[in-house]
Structures are given as structure tokens and as C-alpha cells.
Amino acid sequence: MTAPKPARLPARPFFSSGPCAKPPTWSPEKLATQSLGRSHRAKIGKTRLQYCIDLMREVLRLPDTHRIGIVPGSDTGAFEMAMWTMLGARPVTTLAWESFGEGWVTDAAKQLKIDPTVIRADYGQLPDLAQVDWSNDVLFTWNGTTSGVRVPNADWIPADREGLSFADATSAVFAYDIDWAKIDVATFSWQKVLGGEGAHGVLILGRRAVDRLETYIPAWPLPKVFRLVSKGKLTEGVFKGETINTPSMLAVEDAIFALEWAKGLGGLQGLKARSDANAAALDAIVAGCDWLGHLAADPASRSKTSVCLTVAGADEDFIKKFAALLEGEGAAFDIAGYRDAPPGLRIWCGATVDTADLEALGPWLDWAYASLKSD
């Protein structure tokens, strides 16, 4: 017998983990367009790029010790820019507990060929952070988007570390408190918690990272889009709105809209409160459901943005049918787990999602599971 459909659909069924839901008040007509069709190096272009940088600094509460710039290639481009320009000066440790961390392992070992120490954990687990040797440069993913596992905080990073800390923070910024004194390099893209567009990355550099850039020359060639130093000095223009190559000013204006929306919520605290409420709503759904579980077993290291769920008895084919069934009903878009992760669901709980929509999703998850099991 076919299970009865729930009476109410989520108003905005956008639960993708990237690109993520737009801010609730977003519409294309609300974006400023004066910079479109103009050179990004014209006064208006540089002014808007600098304004975007200033807004990011304000909402993130980024101290003056750290520079922030817009770079090509989304989070991947920003993180690889940091790797290619700064690694090789000392030994390297890479932490991997999901697919993107494994990507940085591959870059370090097979592309840069620097023979890193690799500390791994299975999907759903966090490696033993006490194993990390901080005389090395250390690469890690703050919030593992494909496993739903995050570092709880930065307490495991010593203040007197010798190596640099490199944080892929794309699913973490704007959702958690980050102790910036412990972070030498951080990267993210607008498409996650801000609900912005892809293709552009953001690079944050602390003073120790700048020192590395100005005193170390890598052994390998650097493409133009990775070059951050000229004549032994940091190219400061990158951190003042003078991008390395041509940005999409439409994407910049979209990011500005999201950042202004975030300011209207009260900045970082408002964004965190929305993410926390969303994660709590989904957790309540899981707690009341005997066929759903969290891939990340430990609540202390469980993501509050990219929440990954296990589904009892499900294989990859079942998950594809499950996600397609909900998409066809307009109840949820893009909630299948990442292709390299164990079969399951991945539901975004970042600040641009409305808690009421997650609450409305719960009965639809039950309906989809019952419908497929009755076939």
C-alpha cells in the first residue's frame, strides 16, 4: 500500500551542500548592477571588491593580523594556491577523514611529491588530533562536507607551533567560532554558508603565512593564478580588491547581498544561531526515526552544516531512488550523499536554510522511505 503523502511541502526545498540555498530574502532583482559591464579595475569595480572584502572581515570578526582576498577557482583554487606557494619549506602532515581531505593528500603526495605524513580516519570518525607533530606544516578540513565530521575547535593547535596551520574551512566559516590566532591559512568559497555562487575562492593569510611567502621560493613552477609574491614581497593588491584575474562582478554582487543579509541578522552570531537551530531540528527528526542515523557518531565532532545521515539497509541504488522521489515531489533537492561517501543522505543545515523547511522535510523523509520499502 502506498504511504499517504504529507500535507505540507518545505517552502524552499533547497538542501544541497553546495551550491547551497540562497538567503531567504534573495532575488536577482535585489542585486546591485552598477558594476556589471564595467572593468573590475575601474574605480567602481575595485570599490565593490574592497567592500566585499570588508564585509567578510566584519562578519567573520577577522583580526587585523590576517589578510583576506578574493582568488580564482573556488575553495579548491584557494587551497591549492596556498599549498603550491607555501609547502616544501618543512615537513608536511595531512589529515584526511573524508574525500576533500583525501584530495589534499593526493595533491601533496602525487603532484607536489613532498611525501607527507598522512593521518586518516574512516568516514564518520575524526582522527586522533594528538598525533599531529606541529613542527610540520599541517593541512586539515575544519568541517568535512562529505562525512559530516568537523574539528570541535582549535584547542588542538598549539599557539607556539613551528609549522603553519592550513584550514580548508569552506563549510565552517560563518557557522562556527574560529580562533584566528591558531590559523595561519584558511580558505573558503561563497557557495556554502552564505549561499553565494561558485568559481571564486577566498584566501585568508595570517602573519606567519605572509612571512613564509616572502622568505621561501618553492621548487616547482607556479602558474600565474597562484602567484602571490612579486620581487620578494606579498602582492598586497590581491587583498585590496585587485584580483589576480577577472572576477565575475555578478558573483561579487551576489556575495555582497548575502553578507549584508548576514549583517542584518547580527553577523556571525545570527548566522550561527540559524545553523544551530537547523541542526537541532534535523537531529530531532533523526532521534524520532528508527531507520535514520548520524554518520558522525560523536556529537562533539558532528557538523552543524553538512549533516550526513545513514539509512538502514540502503545501498547506492536505494539512495538514488530516494533522492529522486523527493525531488520529483518538490520536497527536497540534492540530498543524496557525496559519491565517494558511504551510501546515505546529506542535508545542508547552514544559515540560509529555514528551520521550518527542515521541520517540514521530516514527514517527507518518512514517506519516501516507506514508499520505497513497500515496492
C-alpha positions in Angstrom: 0.0 0.0 0.0 1.3 3.4 -0.9 2.1 5.7 2.1 0.0 8.8 2.3 1.8 12.0 1.3 2.4 14.7 3.9 0.2 17.7 3.7 2.9 20.4 3.7 5.9 20.8 1.5 9.0 22.8 2.5 8.6 26.3 1.2 12.2 26.2 -0.1 13.3 22.6 -0.6 17.0 23.6 -1.2 19.1 21.3 0.9 22.1 21.0 -1.3 25.5 21.0 0.3 27.0 23.2 -2.4 26.0 25.4 -4.0 23.7 25.9 -1.1 20.3 27.7 -0.7 20.2 31.4 -1.3 19.4 33.7 1.6 15.7 33.6 2.3 15.2 37.2 1.1 17.2 36.8 -2.1 16.0 37.5 -5.6 18.0 38.5 -8.6 16.3 41.9 -8.8 17.7 42.8 -5.5 21.3 42.6 -6.6 23.2 45.9 -7.3 24.1 46.0 -11.0 26.1 49.2 -11.4 29.4 47.3 -11.5 28.2 45.0 -14.3 29.6 45.6 -17.7 32.4 47.6 -16.2 36.1 46.8 -15.8 36.9 45.2 -12.5 39.9 47.5 -12.4 37.7 50.7 -12.8 37.0 52.6 -9.6 33.5 51.1 -9.2 34.8 47.6 -9.6 37.7 47.9 -7.1 35.3 49.7 -4.7 32.8 46.9 -4.8 35.5 44.2 -4.5 37.0 46.0 -1.5 33.6 46.4 0.1 33.0 42.7 -0.3 36.4 42.0 1.4 35.5 44.5 4.2 32.1 42.8 4.8 33.7 39.4 5.0 36.2 40.7 7.6 33.4 42.3 9.6 31.1 39.3 9.6 33.9 36.8 10.3 35.4 39.0 13.0 38.7 38.6 11.3 41.5 40.4 13.2 43.9 42.9 11.5 46.6 40.3 11.8 45.0 38.4 8.9 44.7 39.5 5.3 41.7 38.4 3.2 41.5 38.3 -0.6 39.3 37.0 -3.5 41.1 34.5 -5.7 40.2 32.2 -8.6 38.9 28.6 -8.5 36.5 28.4 -5.6 37.8 26.8 -2.3 39.8 24.3 -4.3 41.7 27.0 -6.1 42.3 29.0 -2.9 43.6 25.9 -1.0 45.8 24.7 -3.8 47.2 28.3 -4.2 48.2 28.1 -0.6 49.7 24.6 -1.0 51.7 25.4 -4.1 53.1 28.7 -2.8 54.0 27.7 0.8 54.6 23.9 1.1 58.0 22.4 0.8 59.7 24.6 3.4 59.4 22.0 6.1 57.8 18.5 6.5 54.0 18.3 5.9 51.2 16.4 7.8 47.9 16.0 6.1 44.7 14.9 7.9 42.0 13.1 6.0 38.7 11.8 7.2 36.6 12.4 4.0 37.0 13.0 0.3 38.2 16.6 0.2 40.9 15.9 2.8 42.0 13.0 0.7 42.2 15.4 -2.2 44.8 17.4 -0.4 46.7 14.2 0.4 46.8 13.4 -3.3 48.0 17.0 -4.2 50.8 16.8 -1.6 51.9 13.2 -2.4 51.4 12.8 -6.1 51.5 16.4 -7.5 54.0 18.2 -5.2 55.7 14.9 -4.3 56.6 16.0 -0.8 55.9 12.7 0.9 53.6 13.9 3.6 52.8 12.2 6.9 49.1 11.2 6.5 46.8 10.7 9.5 43.5 9.2 8.4 40.1 8.2 9.9 37.2 6.4 8.4 34.0 8.3 7.3 32.1 9.4 10.4 35.2 9.5 12.6 37.8 12.1 13.5 41.5 11.1 13.6 43.5 11.4 16.8 44.5 15.0 16.7 47.0 14.4 19.5 49.2 12.6 16.9 49.9 15.8 15.0 53.5 16.9 15.0 53.4 20.7 14.9 57.0 21.0 13.8 55.3 20.2 10.4 53.0 22.2 8.3 49.6 20.8 8.9 46.7 20.6 6.4 43.2 19.8 7.6 39.5 20.3 6.7 37.7 22.1 9.5 34.3 20.7 8.5 34.3 17.6 6.4 31.5 18.4 3.9 31.2 14.8 2.7 31.4 13.0 6.0 29.7 15.4 8.4 32.6 15.4 10.8 34.4 18.5 12.0 37.1 19.5 14.4 35.3 20.7 17.6 37.5 23.8 18.0 41.1 24.9 17.6 42.3 23.9 21.1 44.4 21.1 19.5 46.5 23.7 17.6 49.3 25.0 19.8 50.0 28.7 20.0 53.7 28.1 19.8 53.6 25.8 16.7 56.6 25.8 14.4 54.7 24.7 11.3 51.8 26.5 9.6 48.2 25.5 10.0 46.3 25.3 6.7 42.5 25.0 7.2 40.1 24.2 4.4 37.2 26.0 6.1 34.7 26.2 3.3 31.8 24.6 5.2 32.9 26.0 8.6 33.2 29.8 8.2 30.1 31.8 9.1 28.8 28.7 11.1 31.3 28.3 13.9 33.6 30.3 16.1 37.2 30.1 14.7 40.2 31.1 16.8 42.0 33.0 14.2 45.2 33.2 16.3 45.5 29.4 15.6 45.0 29.7 11.9 47.8 30.7 9.5 46.0 29.9 6.3 42.2 29.5 5.7 40.2 29.1 2.6 36.5 29.0 1.6 34.0 29.8 -1.1 30.9 31.9 -1.0 28.7 29.0 -2.2 28.4 27.3 1.2 27.1 29.1 4.4 26.5 32.4 2.5 24.5 30.7 -0.3 26.7 32.5 -2.8 27.9 31.5 -6.3 30.8 29.2 -7.1 34.0 29.8 -9.1 35.6 32.3 -6.7 37.6 31.4 -3.6 38.6 33.4 -0.6 42.1 33.2 0.9 42.9 34.3 4.4 46.6 34.7 5.5 48.0 35.3 8.9 51.3 37.0 9.5 53.3 33.7 9.7 51.9 32.7 6.3 52.9 36.1 4.8 56.4 35.6 6.3 56.6 32.2 4.6 55.6 33.6 1.2 58.2 36.4 1.4 61.1 34.2 2.5 60.5 30.9 0.7 60.7 30.1 -3.0 59.0 26.7 -4.0 61.0 24.3 -6.1 58.2 23.9 -8.6 56.8 26.3 -11.2 53.8 28.5 -10.2 51.0 29.4 -12.7 50.0 33.0 -12.9 46.8 32.5 -10.9 48.8 31.1 -7.9 51.4 33.9 -7.7 51.1 36.0 -4.6 54.6 37.5 -4.4 56.4 40.0 -6.6 60.1 40.8 -6.1 60.1 39.0 -2.7 57.1 40.9 -1.3 53.5 40.0 -0.9 51.3 41.4 -3.7 49.1 43.4 -1.3 46.7 44.4 -4.1 45.2 40.9 -4.0 43.9 41.7 -0.5 42.6 45.2 -1.5 40.3 44.1 -4.3 42.9 44.0 -7.1 42.2 40.4 -8.2 44.8 38.2 -10.0 42.4 37.7 -12.9 39.0 38.8 -13.9 36.2 38.1 -11.4 32.5 37.8 -12.1 31.2 41.1 -10.7 27.7 39.5 -10.7 29.0 36.8 -8.3 30.6 39.6 -6.2 27.4 41.5 -6.0 25.6 38.2 -5.1 28.1 37.7 -2.2 27.7 41.3 -1.1 23.9 40.7 -0.9 24.4 37.6 1.3 26.9 39.4 3.5 24.6 42.4 4.0 21.8 39.9 4.9 24.2 38.3 7.4 24.9 41.7 9.0 21.1 42.2 9.3 20.9 39.0 11.4 23.5 40.3 13.8 26.6 39.0 11.9 28.3 35.8 12.9 26.1 35.2 16.0 23.0 35.4 13.9 24.3 33.0 11.3 25.5 30.6 14.0 22.1 30.7 15.7 20.3 29.8 12.4 22.7 26.9 11.7 22.4 25.6 15.3 18.6 25.7 15.1 18.6 23.9 11.8 21.0 21.2 13.0 18.8 20.7 16.1 15.7 20.4 14.0 17.3 17.7 11.9 18.7 15.9 14.9 15.1 15.8 16.4 14.0 14.1 13.1 16.8 11.6 13.3 16.1 10.9 17.0 12.5 10.1 16.2 13.2 7.8 13.3 14.4 4.2 13.7 15.8 4.0 10.1 17.9 7.1 10.2 21.2 7.7 12.0 24.1 10.1 12.0 27.2 9.1 10.1 29.2 11.2 12.6 28.5 9.3 15.9 30.1 11.8 18.3 28.0 14.9 18.7 31.1 16.9 19.7 32.6 16.5 16.2 29.3 16.3 14.2 28.8 19.0 11.6 26.1 21.6 12.1 26.1 22.5 8.4 26.7 19.4 6.1 24.9 16.8 8.1 25.4 13.2 6.8 22.9 10.5 7.7 22.9 6.8 7.4 19.8 5.0 6.1 19.1 1.5 7.4 19.6 -1.2 4.7 20.3 1.4 1.9 22.7 0.9 -0.9 23.7 3.4 -3.6 20.7 2.5 -5.8 18.2 2.9 -3.0 19.6 6.4 -2.1 19.4 7.5 -5.8 15.8 6.4 -5.9 15.1 8.0 -2.5 16.6 11.4 -3.6 14.8 11.3 -7.0 11.5 10.6 -5.4 11.7 13.6 -3.1 13.0 15.8 -5.9 10.0 14.8 -8.1 7.6 15.8 -5.3 9.4 19.1 -4.8 10.1 18.1 -1.2 13.9 18.1 -1.2 16.6 18.8 -3.8 20.1 17.3 -3.9 20.1 15.3 -0.6 21.9 12.2 -1.8 25.3 11.7 0.0 28.5 12.5 -1.8 29.6 10.0 -4.4 32.7 8.9 -2.5 31.0 8.6 0.8 29.1 5.6 2.2 25.5 5.4 0.8 23.3 7.8 2.8 21.8 11.3 2.8 23.4 14.7 3.2 21.2 17.6 4.3 22.5 21.1 4.5 21.7 22.9 7.7 23.6 26.2 7.1 22.2 29.6 7.9 20.4 30.2 4.5 18.0 27.3 5.2 14.9 28.0 7.2 14.3 25.8 10.2 10.6 25.5 9.3 11.6 23.8 6.0 13.7 21.2 7.8 10.8 20.5 10.1 8.5 20.1 7.1 11.1 17.8 5.5 10.8 15.2 8.2 7.5 13.6 7.3 8.6 13.5 3.6 11.7 11.5 4.6 9.4 9.0 6.3 7.1 9.0 3.3 9.9 8.3 0.8 11.4 5.5 2.9 8.0 3.8 3.4 7.2 4.2 -0.3 10.4 2.6 -1.5 10.2 -0.2 1.1 6.6 -1.0 0.0 7.6 -1.5 -3.6 
